[in-house]
Amino acid sequence: MIKTFVKQIKWLGHDGFSIQGAGAHVVIDPYQVRQSAPADIILVTHAHYDHCSVADIEKLQADGTVIVTEPESALKLTGDVRIVKPGDQLTINEIHIEAVPAYNTDKKFHPKSKNWLGFVVTIDGVRIYHAGDTDLIDEMADLSVDIALLPVSGTYVMTADEAVQAAKSIQPKIAIPMHYDSIVGSRSDAQTFKQELSGVCDVVIPGQI
C-alpha cells in the first residue's frame, strides 16, 4: 500500500509537495510552482519567503481551499486560514493534520521560540511527515509515520548525514529528501541520503514537476 501511495506524492521543488488523496489534494510549502492542480488544503510550515510564498499559494487557491499555518505566515495570507502551533491537531475533508515542532538546534534561522511547524498528515490511511525547516531534533523519535520528507541540504537545515540519523530515529517505511537543488543544496545531497540509508529504509527521489 505504501509503495503504491508514494506515487501520489509529487515534488514541486525545494520543500514543496503535492499529495493527491482519494478525498483531497494537499499541497505543502509551494514555491516557484511550475504546475499543479488547485489545492483543497495548503500547509505552510513557516514565514520565510521560500515556504510562505504568497504568489504561489494564490495560484493554488480555489473556492473552499483551507490554509493551515502558524501566526506569522497567516498575516501574509487571505482566505480560510487556520492557525496552529506544535501539538495542535485538526481534520479537514477527512484529512487528519498534526502540527509538530521544527527548529534549529545550532543555528539561528529557525528558533524554537517561533513555534514554526512540521506536519504529520494522514491521507488514505497513510501517515506522511513533512519535517519543515529543521535540524535533527529529539521530538522526531516520538513520531510514528509511514513516509518521511526530510531536508538534506545543510546550511539552514539538517545535512544529508544528519537527515540519515533522523530517518533512523523516525524509522519510516519510505524516506524522501527535500530542501535541495534550489537556493541551497544539490542533487548529490539527495544521492548521499539515499546511499547511506541503503538497507535501512526505502528512499524515493521523485522527479520535480
Long-range contacts (C-beta under 8 A, 24 or more apart in sequence): 1-125, 1-126, 2-126, 2-146, 2-147, 2-173, 2-174, 3-174, 3-202, 5-123, 5-124, 5-126, 5-146, 5-147, 6-147, 6-174, 6-176, 6-204, 9-128, 9-147, 9-176, 9-206, 10-36, 10-206, 10-209, 11-176, 11-178, 11-206, 11-207, 11-208, 11-209, 12-36, 12-208, 12-209, 13-181, 13-182, 13-208, 14-50, 14-178, 14-179, 14-181, 14-182, 14-183, 15-45, 15-50, 15-51, 15-130, 15-132, 15-133, 15-151, 15-178, 15-179, 16-56, 17-130, 17-149, 17-178, 18-209, 19-121, 19-123, 19-128, 21-95, 21-123, 21-124, 22-124, 23-93, 23-94, 23-95, 23-123, 23-124, 24-92, 24-93, 24-94, 24-95, 24-123, 26-95, 26-121, 26-123, 27-60, 28-119, 28-121, 28-130, 28-149, 29-53, 29-130, 29-132, 30-56, 30-57, 30-59, 30-60, 31-56, 31-182, 32-56, 32-182, 33-59, 33-60, 34-208, 34-209, 35-209, 36-60, 36-209, 38-62, 38-65, 39-65, 40-64, 40-65, 40-66, 40-92, 40-93, 40-95, 41-65, 41-66, 41-67, 41-68, 41-92, 41-93, 41-95, 41-97, 42-66, 42-67, 42-68, 43-67, 43-68, 43-69, 43-97, 43-117, 43-119, 43-121, 43-130, 44-68, 44-69, 44-70, 44-73, 44-77, 44-117, 45-69, 45-70, 45-102, 45-116, 45-117, 45-118, 45-119, 45-130, 45-132, 45-133, 46-70, 46-72, 46-73, 46-102, 46-110, 46-114, 46-116, 46-117, 46-132, 46-133, 47-72, 47-73, 47-76, 47-116, 48-133, 50-182, 50-183, 51-132, 51-133, 52-76, 52-77, 66-92, 66-93, 68-92, 68-97, 68-99, 68-119, 69-117, 70-114, 70-115, 70-116, 70-117, 72-114, 84-117, 85-115, 85-117, 86-115, 86-117, 95-121, 95-122, 95-123, 96-121, 96-122, 97-121, 97-122, 100-129, 100-139, 100-143, 101-134, 101-137, 101-139, 102-131, 102-132, 102-133, 102-134, 102-137, 103-134, 103-135, 103-137, 104-133, 104-134, 104-135, 104-156, 104-157, 105-135, 105-136, 105-137, 106-135, 107-135, 107-156, 109-133, 109-156, 110-134, 110-156, 110-157, 120-145, 129-170, 129-172, 131-166, 131-178, 133-157, 133-179, 134-158, 135-162, 136-162, 136-163, 136-165, 136-166, 136-169, 140-166, 140-169, 140-170, 141-169, 141-170, 143-170, 145-170, 145-172, 146-172, 146-173, 146-174, 147-172, 147-173, 147-174, 147-175, 147-176, 148-172, 148-174, 148-175, 148-176, 149-175, 149-176, 149-178, 150-175, 150-176, 150-177, 150-178, 150-193, 151-177, 151-178, 151-179, 151-180, 152-177, 152-178, 152-179, 152-180, 152-185, 152-189, 152-190, 152-192, 152-193, 153-179, 153-180, 153-184, 153-185, 153-186, 153-189, 154-184, 154-185, 154-189, 155-184, 155-185, 156-184, 159-189, 160-189, 160-190, 160-192, 160-193, 160-196, 161-192, 161-196, 163-193, 164-193, 164-196, 164-197, 164-200, 167-193, 167-197, 167-200, 167-201, 168-197, 168-200, 171-201, 172-201, 173-201, 173-202, 174-201, 174-202, 174-203, 174-204, 175-201, 175-202, 175-203, 175-204, 176-203, 176-204, 176-205, 176-206, 177-203, 177-205, 181-208
